[in-house]
Amino acid sequence: MKWMRQWFGSFLLLTLVAVPTLAADETFALKDGDRVVFYGDSITDQRLYTTYTETYVVTRFPNLNVSFVHSGWGGDRVTGGGGGPIDVRLARDVIAYKPTVVTIMLGMNDASYRPFDQAIFDTYADGYRHIVESLKQGLPNVRLTLIGPSPFDDVTRPPNFEGGYNAVLLRYAQFVKELAEKEGATYADLNTSVVDATKKAEATDHELALRLNPDRVHPGLGGQLLMSAALLRAWNAPAVVSVVEIDGDKVVKSENTKVSDLKADGPIAWTQEDASLPLPIDLKDPVIALAVKSSDVMKDLNQQILKLSNAPSAEYTLKIDGQDIGVFTREQLGEGVNLAALTTPMTRQAAEVHRHTLRHNDIHFNRWRSVQVPLQDFDTEKVNRATDALDALEADSVAQQRKAAQPRPHRFELVPKS
């Protein structure tokens, strides 16, 4: 297939990288004890960019006590929607959780899928200001991340009118950015980098690029990964999972990891216990692979680097816990191999963490949307018992997620090819 040939040709660009500099943990936006509420419309309701973001935090900072609540509702505008008027939504679905951090992404519906209209925009601006004011009143110490509207896809398909709808959304995003600056909030642009990646993807494979945002409004997994990456960049998320550089019988560099029991007589072998796990990215999915190839997701967020300097042999088989991971040349190992782009015990463990992320969010969604809201006029005591039981079930799922995220030691071997 066309995409497979192109992807294979660029695969080593994902695995051969320069060693980055680790951003100080203190610069990351989330802190121990934080509770994050993601608020928005159907794009947040998909629980995709939000769950990617949650899994990144849990795998990159496995001992950081941060919890997440996903409160998107399809069709929402700054005035509210199917879940009730805005003040009901904010009180029930945000303030009630007492978050320390709230993200807000609204605008796709607010701009009404038409050319820019000043009166429609004024309603959006007034409503957005009301949301910010209400959250600051109800949560005096809250830290806000205001997100400009995600893209309407005017790249892979012709615009519906002159200039296109995404250009309208960018005017709304400029207002959100200015409001964030005025209110001392973080601003996250989930539009520009996604559009840039979509343009590169379109130039590579039109049919696959269409699937980044199948209906032009709701991105699929690949597009949502790009959105998550943009949010994490706005939060100063570090790129490094770990860095190990070996030269002969010495570890000359180790970052965010512990290396022990290094042996260099015959196969080069050592035990490595990283402090983090990589973000699990399913590169076997062709659309996700295209999204990664068309962006800086791996470089910016997912660097698990292994370097072997001055390698005596021309080629090595990398084994982890006795499993063959790949064959690499002296030159490739000298430049650095990004293990996060490979199938390893660590990426499989991170995928397990993500499964728990999805499960606990599904439990919460059903508690909220199938019990709490539709049954609010039923017997209060019985509804409370049901929601309490689902809360307990979700707490168990979160505990399993955190347990699964704890790093484990692994035995590495670089075996010379004869």
C-alpha positions in Angstrom: 0.0 0.0 0.0 1.1 3.6 -0.7 1.0 4.6 3.0 3.0 1.6 4.1 5.8 2.3 1.7 6.0 5.9 2.7 5.6 5.0 6.4 8.4 2.4 6.3 10.7 4.8 4.5 10.3 7.3 7.3 10.1 4.9 10.3 13.7 5.2 11.2 13.3 8.9 11.5 11.1 8.2 14.4 13.6 5.9 16.0 16.8 7.7 15.3 16.9 11.0 17.0 19.1 13.5 18.8 19.1 13.3 22.6 16.8 16.2 23.8 17.1 18.2 27.0 14.7 17.3 29.7 12.4 20.0 30.8 12.4 20.6 34.5 9.5 18.9 36.2 8.7 22.2 38.0 7.7 23.7 34.7 5.0 21.2 34.0 1.6 22.8 34.5 0.0 20.1 36.7 1.1 19.7 40.3 0.7 17.0 43.0 -2.9 17.0 44.3 -4.5 18.6 41.2 -7.9 17.7 39.9 -8.5 18.5 36.3 -11.9 18.9 34.7 -12.1 18.9 30.9 -15.1 21.0 29.8 -16.4 21.4 26.3 -18.7 20.2 23.5 -18.9 17.0 21.5 -15.2 17.1 20.7 -14.4 16.9 24.4 -17.3 14.5 24.8 -15.5 12.0 22.5 -13.0 11.5 25.4 -10.1 11.1 23.1 -7.7 14.1 23.3 -8.6 14.1 27.0 -7.8 10.5 27.7 -4.5 10.7 25.7 -3.6 13.6 27.9 -4.5 11.8 31.1 -2.5 8.7 30.1 0.5 10.9 29.3 0.4 12.4 32.8 -0.1 9.1 34.5 2.7 7.3 32.6 5.2 10.2 32.6 4.6 11.1 36.3 3.5 7.8 37.9 3.8 9.1 41.4 2.0 12.4 40.8 -1.4 12.5 42.5 -3.5 14.1 39.8 -7.1 13.1 39.0 -9.2 13.8 35.9 -12.9 14.3 35.1 -14.2 14.5 31.6 -17.3 16.8 31.3 -17.8 17.4 27.6 -21.4 17.4 26.2 -22.2 17.1 22.5 -23.8 20.2 21.0 -22.7 22.6 23.8 -22.2 26.3 23.3 -21.2 29.0 25.7 -24.8 29.2 26.7 -25.1 25.5 27.4 -27.0 22.8 25.5 -28.4 19.3 25.9 -27.0 19.0 29.4 -28.8 22.2 30.5 -28.2 25.9 30.6 -24.6 27.0 31.1 -25.0 27.8 34.8 -26.4 24.3 35.5 -23.6 22.8 33.5 -20.9 24.7 35.4 -22.4 24.0 38.8 -23.1 20.3 38.3 -20.4 19.2 35.9 -17.4 21.4 36.9 -17.6 23.2 40.2 -19.1 20.2 42.1 -15.9 18.3 41.5 -13.8 21.2 43.1 -11.1 21.1 40.5 -7.9 23.0 40.7 -7.5 23.0 36.9 -10.2 23.5 34.3 -9.8 23.3 30.5 -12.5 24.9 28.3 -12.9 24.3 24.6 -16.0 25.7 23.0 -16.6 27.4 19.7 -17.2 24.8 17.0 -21.0 25.1 17.5 -21.0 28.7 18.6 -19.9 30.0 15.3 -22.8 28.3 13.6 -21.0 26.8 10.6 -21.4 29.9 8.6 -19.3 32.9 7.5 -18.2 35.3 10.4 -21.2 37.1 11.9 -20.5 39.9 14.4 -23.7 39.3 16.4 -23.0 35.6 16.7 -19.5 36.3 17.8 -20.6 38.8 20.4 -22.8 36.2 22.0 -19.8 33.9 22.1 -17.5 36.5 23.6 -20.0 37.5 26.3 -20.8 33.9 27.1 -17.2 32.9 27.3 -16.5 35.8 29.7 -19.4 34.7 31.8 -18.0 31.1 32.0 -14.6 32.4 33.1 -16.1 34.8 35.7 -18.4 32.0 37.1 -15.6 29.6 37.5 -13.4 32.1 39.2 -16.2 32.9 41.6 -17.1 29.3 42.3 -13.5 28.1 42.4 -11.4 31.1 43.7 -8.0 29.4 43.2 -8.7 27.6 40.0 -6.1 27.6 37.2 -7.8 27.9 33.8 -6.6 26.6 30.4 -8.6 28.3 27.7 -8.5 26.3 24.4 -9.1 27.8 21.0 -11.6 25.9 18.9 -10.2 22.8 17.3 -10.1 22.8 13.5 -12.9 22.3 11.0 -11.2 20.4 8.2 -10.9 22.7 5.2 -7.7 21.0 4.1 -8.7 17.6 2.7 -12.0 18.9 1.3 -13.0 22.2 -0.3 -14.3 24.9 2.0 -18.1 25.3 2.1 -17.8 29.0 1.6 -15.2 31.6 0.7 -12.4 31.6 3.2 -13.7 28.5 4.9 -15.2 27.8 8.3 -11.8 27.2 10.0 -10.8 30.8 9.3 -13.9 31.8 11.3 -12.9 29.5 14.1 -9.4 31.1 14.1 -11.0 34.6 14.7 -12.8 33.0 17.7 -9.5 31.5 18.8 -7.8 34.9 18.8 -10.5 36.2 21.2 -9.9 33.2 23.5 -6.1 33.9 23.4 -6.6 37.5 24.3 -9.1 36.6 27.1 -6.6 34.1 28.5 -3.9 36.8 28.6 -6.2 39.2 30.3 -7.4 36.7 32.9 -4.0 35.2 33.7 -5.0 31.8 32.2 -3.0 29.4 30.0 -3.9 29.4 26.3 -3.7 26.3 24.3 -3.9 26.4 20.5 -5.3 23.0 19.3 -5.9 24.3 15.8 -2.7 25.5 14.1 -0.4 22.5 14.7 -3.3 20.1 13.8 -3.9 22.0 10.5 -0.2 22.0 9.7 0.0 18.2 10.3 -3.2 17.7 8.2 -1.6 19.5 5.3 1.5 17.3 5.4 -0.7 14.2 5.7 -2.8 15.4 2.8 0.3 15.7 0.7 1.3 12.1 1.7 -1.9 10.2 1.4 -5.3 11.9 0.7 -7.5 8.9 1.7 -5.8 8.4 5.1 -5.7 12.2 5.7 -9.5 12.3 5.4 -9.7 9.9 8.4 -7.8 12.3 10.6 -11.1 14.2 10.8 -13.8 12.1 9.1 -16.7 14.4 9.3 -14.6 17.6 9.3 -15.7 18.4 12.9 -14.9 15.4 15.1 -11.3 14.2 14.8 -10.6 10.5 14.9 -7.8 9.0 17.0 -5.0 10.4 14.9 -6.4 13.9 14.9 -7.1 13.7 18.6 -3.6 12.6 19.4 -2.4 15.8 17.6 -4.8 17.8 19.7 -3.6 16.2 22.9 0.0 16.9 21.9 -0.9 20.6 21.5 -2.5 20.8 24.9 0.5 19.1 26.5 2.9 21.5 24.9 0.9 24.4 26.3 1.4 22.7 29.7 5.2 22.5 29.2 5.1 18.7 29.1 8.6 17.2 29.1 9.7 15.2 26.0 12.0 12.7 27.8 10.9 9.3 29.1 14.5 8.3 29.7 17.9 8.6 28.2 20.7 6.0 28.4 24.1 6.2 26.7 26.6 3.5 27.0 30.3 3.6 25.9 32.2 0.4 26.3 31.7 -0.8 29.8 30.5 2.6 31.2 27.2 4.3 31.4 28.2 7.8 30.3 24.7 9.3 30.5 21.5 8.3 32.3 18.4 10.5 32.6 15.2 9.7 34.5 16.3 6.1 34.9 18.5 3.7 37.0 21.1 1.5 35.2 22.8 -1.4 37.0 24.7 -4.6 36.4 26.3 -3.5 33.1 28.3 -6.2 31.4 30.2 -5.6 28.2 32.1 -8.9 27.7 30.3 -10.5 24.7 26.7 -9.2 24.5 26.3 -5.8 26.1 23.8 -6.3 28.9 22.3 -4.2 31.7 19.3 -3.7 33.9 17.3 -0.5 33.4 14.5 0.8 35.5 13.0 4.0 34.0 11.1 6.4 36.2 8.4 6.8 33.5 6.7 4.9 30.8 6.3 6.1 27.2 3.0 7.5 25.9 1.4 4.5 24.2 0.9 5.3 20.5 -0.5 2.6 18.2 1.8 3.0 15.2 0.2 -0.1 13.6 -2.9 2.0 13.0 -2.2 3.6 9.6 -4.0 6.9 10.4 -2.2 7.3 13.7 1.1 6.4 12.0 0.4 9.1 9.4 -0.5 11.7 12.1 2.8 10.9 13.9 4.8 11.0 10.6 3.2 14.4 9.8 3.9 16.0 13.2 6.4 16.4 16.0 4.5 14.3 18.5 7.4 11.8 19.1 10.1 14.5 19.2 8.2 16.8 21.5 6.6 14.3 23.9 7.9 10.7 23.6 11.6 10.3 23.8 12.9 7.1 25.3 16.5 7.1 24.0 19.1 4.4 23.9 22.6 5.3 22.6 25.6 3.1 22.1 28.8 5.0 21.4 31.8 3.6 19.7 30.1 0.3 19.1 32.7 -2.4 18.2 30.3 -4.4 16.0 28.5 -3.3 12.8 25.1 -4.5 13.8 23.2 -5.6 17.0 20.0 -7.3 17.9 18.3 -5.5 20.8 16.6 -7.8 23.3 14.5 -6.7 26.3 13.6 -9.3 28.8 14.7 -11.9 26.3 12.3 -10.6 23.6 13.7 -9.5 20.2 12.9 -5.8 19.7 14.8 -5.0 16.5 18.1 -5.0 14.7 20.2 -1.8 14.6 23.4 -0.7 12.9 26.4 0.8 14.7 25.4 4.2 13.2 21.8 4.0 14.3 22.7 3.2 17.9 25.3 6.0 17.8 22.7 8.5 16.8 20.2 7.1 19.3 17.2 4.8 19.0 13.8 6.0 20.3 12.4 3.0 22.1 9.0 4.7 22.4 8.5 4.1 18.7 9.0 0.4 19.1 7.0 -2.5 20.5 8.6 -3.1 23.9 7.6 -4.4 27.3 7.4 -0.7 28.3 5.0 0.3 25.5 2.9 -2.7 26.1 2.7 -1.7 29.8 1.8 1.8 28.9 -1.0 0.5 26.6 -2.4 -1.4 29.6 -2.4 1.9 31.5 -4.4 3.5 28.7 -7.0 0.7 28.8 -7.6 1.5 32.5 -7.8 5.2 31.6 -10.6 4.5 29.0 -12.4 2.1 31.4 -12.6 4.5 34.4 -13.8 7.3 32.1 -16.5 5.0 30.6 -17.6 4.2 34.2 -17.8 7.9 35.0 -19.6 8.7 31.8 -22.3 6.1 32.5 -22.6 7.3 36.1 -23.1 10.9 34.9 -25.1 10.5 31.7 -27.1 7.4 32.4 -27.9 7.8 36.2 -27.1 11.2 37.7 -28.6 13.5 35.1 -31.6 11.5 33.6 -32.7 10.2 37.0 -32.4 13.4 38.9 -36.2 13.5 39.5 -36.3 9.9 40.8 -35.9 8.7 44.4 -32.8 10.7 45.6 -31.6 8.1 48.1 -31.7 5.3 45.5 -30.0 7.5 42.9 -27.3 8.4 45.4 -26.7 4.8 46.2 -26.3 4.0 42.5 -23.9 6.9 41.9 -21.9 6.0 45.0 -21.5 2.4 43.8 -20.4 3.6 40.4 -18.0 6.1 42.1 -16.5 3.2 44.1 -16.1 1.2 40.9 -14.4 4.0 39.2 -12.1 4.5 42.1 -11.1 0.9 41.9 -10.4 1.3 38.2 -8.2 4.4 38.8 -6.3 2.4 41.5 -5.6 -0.3 38.9 -4.5 2.4 36.4 -2.0 3.9 38.9 -0.7 0.4 39.8 -0.2 -0.5 36.2 1.7 2.8 35.6 4.5 1.9 38.1 7.7 1.3 36.2 9.4 -2.0 36.3 13.1 -3.1 35.8 14.0 -4.7 32.5 17.0 -6.6 31.3 18.5 -5.2 28.1 20.9 -6.9 25.8 22.7 -5.8 22.6 23.8 -8.9 20.9 26.3 -8.5 18.1 25.2 -9.9 14.7 27.7 -12.4 13.4 
